[in-house]
Amino acid sequence: MAEAILNHLGHGRFNAYSAGSHPNGTVNALALEMLEIAGLPITGLRSKSWDEFASPGAVPIDFVITVCDNAAKEACPVFAGKPTTAHWGVADPAAVEGSMDRKRAAFRDAASILRRRVELLVSLPIASLDRLSLQSRVREIGTATKI
């Protein structure tokens, strides 16, 4: 969801890619549903390993932002260029059990939190911040919740 939200709200200033340590091969149908409800494009979204972005010749990465609390405990691969890193912990909506209404609510909450944080990221004056300030500001965004 974060990939689609950032690509939309970033208006071409960002090229976002979601990836994980253990991709399951498919994008969660409820994630796609939430994106469609929000009017965001889902074409081209796919399940990806973060190793794809750490291999030689990979697309340059400026920011690495983990959102899953499990990922915060894992050793991330080394990305070329020393990207700005942050952890924006969001409860994994795919882990929610129960009714479809409960699952949809979890995805809706996660999408809302991610959207708010992405709004804060795209509003940063990135070009005028030194590396340390940028790192600090991007990490602070991880404490923002939904509106």
ABEGO torsion letter per residue (X at the ends): XAAAAAAAAAGGABBBBBBBABBAGBBBAAAAAAAAAAGBBABGBBBBBAAAAABBGBBBBABBBBABAAAAABBBBBBBGGBBBBBBBBBBAAABBEBAAAAAAAAAAAAAAAAAAAAAAAABBAAABBAAAAAAAAAAAAABBBX
